[in-house]
């Protein structure tokens, strides 16, 4: 395993890249000051805005198609009619809306499997006159996706020095088949933002930013705690440049995801009398199901498909195989912390008897799209991949709005 960037560099972990030294408003180490940082983020947002807009147009068209065709495609199916009516607030988005509006007690114990950061943000924004919680949740998710894409552009540019790879990674993230979930009122976009900022903070030596983003990730989704592993690798790889002043920040970064998740679990234990209730509920039938050895569910789906049963579940298997292949690409071409993150996210996603939503969980491991984008340097290949991926995203979105595919 290497810790070098996708494009070779003599010092892959340095934060004083030549382009940083040439910019105004930097400190003596070459890091951007506050004003320069704001300018850089603004520029990154402008860079990724076209991809963000195109993805939302695709999902909006998919919703229109689903609403226009539900009577023909799913006649006599009340659940399908309800989902197309709910639109961006369908499936689990309804739980987030209930939590934001009424709290966990009113929403019931089933709701505790959804961590609190995202519904709290929706509730706070929903206090703005004329907004409402439903619209606020959609806004939070989509703004999170926009800033996450900008952060990914900055991160890939920093680690590789390859603007083309940064651009391709953003476009593939926007149009990946499961990326329609980043348009829904789901917490995934917020987690993606937290994960990217955590990596960006650690890779550029801004450990307090990594600590804050890691804390937020732990409060947003239970898998946010998985950021501890790549953070530990980054701390270890940079142990020689540690200073007394940075040691505290590094420890805080390592503790952030655990503290975030632990705070919510402690509250659940106090309020409901069972600290592990979110995981107990999630393991019930109809949700993630019981813990299983990774790939057990994939093997069962293959066996069922071979006997003509549960053919829809077998559709997850190609995506699992693709992710396994991309782990190898990460290992060969990207920093070690990227590989560690993909491995642990993939292991958790596969450690269930139910592979529903696997693609959405895998998308949370953003290094997958960076690894895939390494092989789209040819303009022709890039166009074919993005068009195919965008069409697949539209198809998945239509099936999701019709209640056929679980986001």
C-alpha positions, 0 to 999 in steps of 0.5 A: 500500500502506498501513500502517494497521490494519483499523480506522482509527487516527491512529497505527496503529503506536503501542504505547501504546494507551488500553486498555494505559494503563489496565491495571496493571503497565505501564512508563512507555511503556504496555507491559505488564510481565511479570506483566501480560503473563502475565495478558493471554496467559492471558486470550487463551487463555481467549478462543480456547479454545472455537474450539480445542476445537471444531476438535479435536472436528471432527477427532476425529469425522472420524477416527472416521468415516474409521476406521468407513468405510475398509472400505467407502470404500477396500476393499482399499487397505492404505495407507488402512487404515494411515493411519486406523490411524496417525491424527494420526501419519499422513503426514509425522508419521511422519517427525517421529516417526522423527527424534525417536526415532532422529535424522536419521542413522537416519531417512535422508537423506530426513528432512533436509527436515524441520527440527529444532525440532519433533521436538526439542520432541517428543523433549524432552517425550517424556522425561516419564515416561508420555508417549512421543514420539508423544503428545508430538508431538501435544501440542506441535502442539496446544498450539502451535496454542492459543497461536498462536490466543491470539497472533493474538487479541492481535495483531488486537486491537492492530492494529485495536482491533476485538475482533469482528475478533479473535474472528472471525479466531481462529474462522476460523483454527480452522475453515479447511478446511486447519486439520485439519493443525494437529491432526496431529503436524505442525510447521505449528502451531509455525511458526504460533506463531512467525510470530504472535509474530514479528509481535506482537513487531515490531508492539508494539516487543518486538524481542527477542521477535521475534528469538527467535520468528524464530530458532525459525521458521527452525529449524522450517521452511524457509519460516520465513526468509520472515519476514525480509521483513515484519520488514524492513518493520516496521523501516523503518516504525519507523525514526524511533522507533529508539533506540541501545538498540533498534537491536541488537534490531531487527538481531537480529530481522532476523537471527533467521530467517536464523540459525535456518535457516542453523544447521540447513543448516550442520549438515546440510552438516557431517553429510551433506556437502551444505548444500543437501541439504534442498532437493535432497530436497524437489525430488525427484519425489514431494515438492514437485518442481522449482522452477517459475515461480509459477502454472505448476502451476495452469495445468497443472492447469487444462489437465489438468482441461479434458482430463479428466485429474488432476481432483483436482489442479484442486481446488487452483485455487479456493484459489489464486484465493481467496488471490490475492483475499485478497492484495488485501484485505490490501493495502487493509485491513491493514498492509503487513507483513501483505501482504508476508508473504502475497505471499511465502508465496503465491509460494513455495507456487506455485513448484513443479510440485506443488500438493499441500499448497498449502492447508496452506502458505497457512494458514501466512500467517495474515493470509489469515484476518484478511483474510477475517474482515473481510468476516464482520462480519455475524453471519449471514454469519459463521455461514454461513462458519464452518459451511461452513468447519467442514464442509469441514475435516471433509471434508478431514480424512476424505479425508486420513485415508483417504489421498485428500488430501495434508495 
